[in-house]
Amino acid sequence: MSPGAPWTGPDAPGAMAQEHDAPHAALVDRAEAPLAPFPPDARTEEITRTSRTCVGIHKGGLEPILAHEDAKREAHVQEPRNALFRPLDPPLMDSYPLGV
């Protein structure tokens, strides 16, 4: 390949980014759905930003989850949940206790 020539094929950065964007957008959309009714005065941008943060926390927890087994894995599964739900305490924790 000559210098400056664009990459083509499935390994091209643009193709990899497109393959990453579709599932990522779907995860953000799924995270937005349960968040939308809680702050009735929140703007769409705020809900989207919060959803992206939630997805980032979840994705960040995947590496230690996959690196451990059994009880240690369960503890690592619980930590992203704690990080996501603990700030909602006390308003929502009566309905969604940690450990669910």
CNS distance restraints for C-alpha pairs under 8 A (distance, minus, plus):
assign (resid   1 and name CA) (resid   5 and name CA) 6.56 0.50 0.50
assign (resid   7 and name CA) (resid  11 and name CA) 7.84 0.50 0.50
assign (resid   7 and name CA) (resid  12 and name CA) 5.14 0.50 0.50
assign (resid   7 and name CA) (resid  13 and name CA) 7.65 0.50 0.50
assign (resid   8 and name CA) (resid  12 and name CA) 5.47 0.50 0.50
assign (resid   9 and name CA) (resid  15 and name CA) 7.43 0.50 0.50
assign (resid  10 and name CA) (resid  15 and name CA) 5.73 0.50 0.50
assign (resid  10 and name CA) (resid  16 and name CA) 6.84 0.50 0.50
assign (resid  11 and name CA) (resid  15 and name CA) 6.67 0.50 0.50
assign (resid  11 and name CA) (resid  16 and name CA) 6.40 0.50 0.50
assign (resid  12 and name CA) (resid  16 and name CA) 6.30 0.50 0.50
assign (resid  13 and name CA) (resid  17 and name CA) 6.08 0.50 0.50
assign (resid  14 and name CA) (resid  18 and name CA) 6.19 0.50 0.50
assign (resid  15 and name CA) (resid  19 and name CA) 6.23 0.50 0.50
assign (resid  16 and name CA) (resid  20 and name CA) 6.21 0.50 0.50
assign (resid  17 and name CA) (resid  21 and name CA) 5.98 0.50 0.50
assign (resid  18 and name CA) (resid  22 and name CA) 6.57 0.50 0.50
assign (resid  19 and name CA) (resid  23 and name CA) 7.47 0.50 0.50
assign (resid  20 and name CA) (resid  24 and name CA) 6.22 0.50 0.50
assign (resid  21 and name CA) (resid  25 and name CA) 5.88 0.50 0.50
assign (resid  22 and name CA) (resid  26 and name CA) 6.27 0.50 0.50
assign (resid  23 and name CA) (resid  27 and name CA) 6.19 0.50 0.50
assign (resid  24 and name CA) (resid  28 and name CA) 6.28 0.50 0.50
assign (resid  25 and name CA) (resid  29 and name CA) 6.13 0.50 0.50
assign (resid  26 and name CA) (resid  30 and name CA) 6.19 0.50 0.50
assign (resid  27 and name CA) (resid  31 and name CA) 6.16 0.50 0.50
assign (resid  27 and name CA) (resid  55 and name CA) 6.79 0.50 0.50
assign (resid  28 and name CA) (resid  32 and name CA) 6.15 0.50 0.50
assign (resid  28 and name CA) (resid  48 and name CA) 7.23 0.50 0.50
assign (resid  28 and name CA) (resid  51 and name CA) 5.50 0.50 0.50
assign (resid  28 and name CA) (resid  52 and name CA) 5.68 0.50 0.50
assign (resid  28 and name CA) (resid  55 and name CA) 6.41 0.50 0.50
assign (resid  29 and name CA) (resid  33 and name CA) 6.57 0.50 0.50
assign (resid  29 and name CA) (resid  51 and name CA) 7.67 0.50 0.50
assign (resid  30 and name CA) (resid  34 and name CA) 7.71 0.50 0.50
assign (resid  31 and name CA) (resid  35 and name CA) 6.87 0.50 0.50
assign (resid  31 and name CA) (resid  51 and name CA) 5.26 0.50 0.50
assign (resid  31 and name CA) (resid  52 and name CA) 7.93 0.50 0.50
assign (resid  31 and name CA) (resid  54 and name CA) 7.29 0.50 0.50
assign (resid  31 and name CA) (resid  55 and name CA) 7.26 0.50 0.50
assign (resid  32 and name CA) (resid  36 and name CA) 5.97 0.50 0.50
assign (resid  32 and name CA) (resid  47 and name CA) 6.31 0.50 0.50
assign (resid  32 and name CA) (resid  48 and name CA) 6.38 0.50 0.50
assign (resid  32 and name CA) (resid  50 and name CA) 7.99 0.50 0.50
assign (resid  32 and name CA) (resid  51 and name CA) 5.41 0.50 0.50
assign (resid  33 and name CA) (resid  37 and name CA) 7.97 0.50 0.50
assign (resid  34 and name CA) (resid  38 and name CA) 7.91 0.50 0.50
assign (resid  35 and name CA) (resid  39 and name CA) 7.54 0.50 0.50
assign (resid  35 and name CA) (resid  47 and name CA) 6.84 0.50 0.50
assign (resid  35 and name CA) (resid  51 and name CA) 7.73 0.50 0.50
assign (resid  36 and name CA) (resid  40 and name CA) 7.33 0.50 0.50
assign (resid  36 and name CA) (resid  42 and name CA) 8.00 0.50 0.50
assign (resid  36 and name CA) (resid  47 and name CA) 6.51 0.50 0.50
assign (resid  42 and name CA) (resid  46 and name CA) 6.25 0.50 0.50
assign (resid  42 and name CA) (resid  47 and name CA) 6.81 0.50 0.50
assign (resid  43 and name CA) (resid  47 and name CA) 6.56 0.50 0.50
assign (resid  44 and name CA) (resid  48 and name CA) 6.12 0.50 0.50
assign (resid  45 and name CA) (resid  49 and name CA) 6.02 0.50 0.50
assign (resid  46 and name CA) (resid  50 and name CA) 6.11 0.50 0.50
assign (resid  47 and name CA) (resid  51 and name CA) 6.04 0.50 0.50
assign (resid  48 and name CA) (resid  52 and name CA) 6.13 0.50 0.50
assign (resid  49 and name CA) (resid  53 and name CA) 6.28 0.50 0.50
assign (resid  50 and name CA) (resid  54 and name CA) 6.23 0.50 0.50
assign (resid  51 and name CA) (resid  55 and name CA) 6.20 0.50 0.50
assign (resid  52 and name CA) (resid  56 and name CA) 6.10 0.50 0.50
assign (resid  53 and name CA) (resid  57 and name CA) 6.22 0.50 0.50
assign (resid  54 and name CA) (resid  58 and name CA) 6.21 0.50 0.50
assign (resid  54 and name CA) (resid  84 and name CA) 6.61 0.50 0.50
assign (resid  55 and name CA) (resid  59 and name CA) 6.04 0.50 0.50
assign (resid  56 and name CA) (resid  60 and name CA) 5.93 0.50 0.50
assign (resid  57 and name CA) (resid  61 and name CA) 6.34 0.50 0.50
assign (resid  57 and name CA) (resid  80 and name CA) 6.38 0.50 0.50
assign (resid  57 and name CA) (resid  83 and name CA) 7.82 0.50 0.50
assign (resid  57 and name CA) (resid  84 and name CA) 7.66 0.50 0.50
assign (resid  58 and name CA) (resid  62 and name CA) 6.72 0.50 0.50
assign (resid  58 and name CA) (resid  80 and name CA) 5.87 0.50 0.50
assign (resid  59 and name CA) (resid  63 and name CA) 7.90 0.50 0.50
assign (resid  61 and name CA) (resid  65 and name CA) 6.36 0.50 0.50
assign (resid  61 and name CA) (resid  76 and name CA) 7.27 0.50 0.50
assign (resid  61 and name CA) (resid  77 and name CA) 7.48 0.50 0.50
assign (resid  61 and name CA) (resid  79 and name CA) 7.79 0.50 0.50
assign (resid  61 and name CA) (resid  80 and name CA) 6.09 0.50 0.50
assign (resid  62 and name CA) (resid  66 and name CA) 6.09 0.50 0.50
assign (resid  63 and name CA) (resid  67 and name CA) 6.14 0.50 0.50
assign (resid  64 and name CA) (resid  68 and name CA) 6.42 0.50 0.50
assign (resid  64 and name CA) (resid  73 and name CA) 7.74 0.50 0.50
assign (resid  64 and name CA) (resid  76 and name CA) 6.51 0.50 0.50
assign (resid  65 and name CA) (resid  69 and name CA) 7.80 0.50 0.50
assign (resid  65 and name CA) (resid  73 and name CA) 5.27 0.50 0.50
assign (resid  65 and name CA) (resid  74 and name CA) 7.77 0.50 0.50
assign (resid  65 and name CA) (resid  76 and name CA) 5.33 0.50 0.50
assign (resid  65 and name CA) (resid  77 and name CA) 6.05 0.50 0.50
assign (resid  66 and name CA) (resid  73 and name CA) 7.39 0.50 0.50
assign (resid  67 and name CA) (resid  73 and name CA) 7.78 0.50 0.50
assign (resid  68 and name CA) (resid  72 and name CA) 5.90 0.50 0.50
assign (resid  68 and name CA) (resid  73 and name CA) 4.88 0.50 0.50
assign (resid  69 and name CA) (resid  73 and name CA) 4.76 0.50 0.50
assign (resid  69 and name CA) (resid  74 and name CA) 7.82 0.50 0.50
assign (resid  70 and name CA) (resid  74 and name CA) 6.41 0.50 0.50
assign (resid  71 and name CA) (resid  75 and name CA) 6.33 0.50 0.50
assign (resid  72 and name CA) (resid  76 and name CA) 6.34 0.50 0.50
assign (resid  73 and name CA) (resid  77 and name CA) 6.11 0.50 0.50
assign (resid  74 and name CA) (resid  78 and name CA) 6.25 0.50 0.50
assign (resid  75 and name CA) (resid  79 and name CA) 6.48 0.50 0.50
assign (resid  76 and name CA) (resid  80 and name CA) 7.42 0.50 0.50
assign (resid  77 and name CA) (resid  81 and name CA) 7.25 0.50 0.50
assign (resid  78 and name CA) (resid  82 and name CA) 6.20 0.50 0.50
assign (resid  78 and name CA) (resid  99 and name CA) 6.81 0.50 0.50
assign (resid  79 and name CA) (resid  83 and name CA) 6.16 0.50 0.50
assign (resid  80 and name CA) (resid  84 and name CA) 6.10 0.50 0.50
assign (resid  81 and name CA) (resid  85 and name CA) 5.94 0.50 0.50
assign (resid  81 and name CA) (resid  98 and name CA) 7.26 0.50 0.50
assign (resid  81 and name CA) (resid  99 and name CA) 7.70 0.50 0.50
assign (resid  82 and name CA) (resid  86 and name CA) 5.40 0.50 0.50
assign (resid  82 and name CA) (resid  98 and name CA) 6.42 0.50 0.50
assign (resid  82 and name CA) (resid  99 and name CA) 7.99 0.50 0.50
assign (resid  83 and name CA) (resid  87 and name CA) 7.40 0.50 0.50
assign (resid  84 and name CA) (resid  88 and name CA) 7.91 0.50 0.50
assign (resid  85 and name CA) (resid  89 and name CA) 7.03 0.50 0.50
assign (resid  85 and name CA) (resid  93 and name CA) 7.67 0.50 0.50
assign (resid  85 and name CA) (resid  98 and name CA) 6.98 0.50 0.50
assign (resid  86 and name CA) (resid  93 and name CA) 7.98 0.50 0.50
assign (resid  86 and name CA) (resid  98 and name CA) 7.65 0.50 0.50
assign (resid  88 and name CA) (resid  92 and name CA) 5.70 0.50 0.50
assign (resid  88 and name CA) (resid  93 and name CA) 6.62 0.50 0.50
assign (resid  89 and name CA) (resid  93 and name CA) 5.06 0.50 0.50
assign (resid  90 and name CA) (resid  94 and name CA) 7.10 0.50 0.50
assign (resid  92 and name CA) (resid  96 and name CA) 6.13 0.50 0.50
assign (resid  93 and name CA) (resid  97 and name CA) 4.85 0.50 0.50
assign (resid  93 and name CA) (resid  98 and name CA) 7.32 0.50 0.50
assign (resid  96 and name CA) (resid 100 and name CA) 6.92 0.50 0.50
